[in-house]
Structure formats: structure tokens, C-alpha cells
Amino acid sequence: MMTIGPVHYLVLGAILFTLGAAGVVLRRNAVVVLMSVELMLNAVNLTFLAFSRFPLVQNAPMQGGILQGHVAVFFVIATAAAEAAVGLAIIIAVFRSRTSINVDEFDSLKF
């Protein structure tokens, strides 16, 4: 019987991050780009929790080491929520003026 170890979590996190990065680079719809960024942030959260669950040093005294990953994940989730709210507000404002959410047409914010 095989047990799930930290390598499995890290490989899954790497796959999710790669899928998110590919979505950011390859897709043209702004909503899909925001969803890909969220997928990348969730991959980072998975990695933080994997390192929190399986500490690198086994015999070291635990002085809050287990909770450090959870605190980092909490801040990433709060940042992701703020990013999603601001990103969707920008997308709605651009859609109202341009009637499109294609990222190739977002040139009004350059200058």
C-alpha cells in the first residue's frame, strides 16, 4: 500500500502552477486569465501546506512551525480575494467602454 508523501503534493502543485501559467500566457479572455492566476495562487497554497504538514527537519523543536504554512496560506487567500475583486472591477469598466474583454484590446491603460 502506497502512502501519500510530500513529493506527491509538490508534484501536484507544480502541475497546477504550470497549467495556470499556460492559461495566463495562451488565453486571450480576461476572465480566464484571472482564473489562471487564481489557479497559480492555489498551487502555491498547496505547496505551503505540504511544507507545513511535512517539515524539512524532523527532529527540530516545533516552535510554531506547523502553523507558519497556514498563516502564509491565509495571507495568500486574502490577497487573492482582493486581486479578484479589483481585477473584475477593471474588467467590468473596460467592458462597458469597449464591449469586449479580449486582453489584446486592453491598450487604453498603457499611457
C-alpha positions in Angstrom: 0.0 0.0 0.0 1.4 3.4 -1.0 1.2 6.4 1.3 0.9 9.9 0.1 4.1 11.9 0.9 5.3 15.5 0.4 6.5 14.7 -3.1 3.0 13.9 -4.3 1.8 17.3 -3.1 4.7 19.1 -4.6 4.2 17.4 -8.0 0.5 18.3 -7.9 1.3 21.9 -7.0 3.8 22.1 -9.9 1.3 20.7 -12.4 -1.4 23.1 -11.2 1.1 26.1 -11.4 2.1 25.0 -14.9 -1.5 24.8 -16.0 -2.2 28.3 -14.6 0.9 29.8 -16.2 -0.1 28.3 -19.5 -3.6 29.8 -19.1 -2.1 33.2 -18.5 0.2 33.1 -21.5 -2.1 31.4 -24.0 -5.6 32.6 -23.3 -7.0 35.9 -24.5 -10.1 36.2 -22.4 -9.5 38.4 -19.3 -11.8 36.3 -17.1 -9.9 33.1 -18.0 -6.6 34.9 -17.3 -7.8 35.8 -13.8 -8.9 32.3 -13.2 -5.5 31.1 -14.3 -3.8 33.4 -11.8 -6.1 32.0 -9.1 -5.1 28.5 -10.1 -1.4 29.5 -9.7 -2.1 31.0 -6.3 -3.9 27.8 -5.2 -0.9 25.8 -6.3 1.4 27.9 -4.1 -1.1 27.4 -1.2 -0.9 23.6 -1.8 2.9 23.8 -1.6 2.8 25.9 1.6 0.6 23.4 3.2 2.7 20.5 2.1 5.8 22.0 3.7 3.7 22.8 6.8 2.4 19.2 7.0 5.8 17.6 6.3 8.5 19.8 7.9 12.0 19.5 6.4 13.8 18.9 9.7 12.2 16.0 11.6 13.9 16.3 15.0 13.8 20.1 15.3 11.8 21.6 18.2 8.5 22.8 16.9 8.1 26.5 17.8 5.0 27.3 15.7 6.5 25.7 12.6 3.4 23.8 11.8 1.2 26.9 11.8 3.6 29.0 9.6 2.3 27.4 6.4 -1.3 28.0 7.4 -0.6 31.7 8.2 1.1 32.1 4.8 -1.9 30.5 3.1 -4.3 32.8 4.9 -2.4 35.8 3.6 -2.3 34.4 0.1 -6.1 33.8 0.1 -6.8 37.3 1.4 -4.5 38.8 -1.3 -6.2 36.6 -4.0 -9.6 37.8 -2.9 -8.5 41.4 -3.2 -6.9 40.8 -6.5 -10.0 39.1 -7.9 -12.3 42.0 -6.7 -10.0 44.7 -8.3 -9.4 42.6 -11.4 -13.1 42.0 -12.0 -13.9 45.7 -11.4 -11.3 46.7 -14.0 -12.7 44.1 -16.5 -16.2 45.4 -16.0 -15.1 49.0 -16.5 -13.3 48.1 -19.7 -16.2 46.0 -21.0 -18.6 48.9 -20.5 -16.4 51.2 -22.6 -15.1 48.7 -25.2 -17.8 46.0 -25.2 -15.0 43.3 -25.2 -12.9 41.5 -22.6 -10.2 40.4 -25.0 -6.8 41.2 -23.4 -5.3 42.1 -26.8 -7.7 45.1 -26.9 -6.7 46.5 -23.5 -4.4 49.2 -24.8 -6.1 52.2 -23.1 -4.2 51.6 -19.8 -0.7 51.9 -21.4 -0.3 55.6 -21.3 
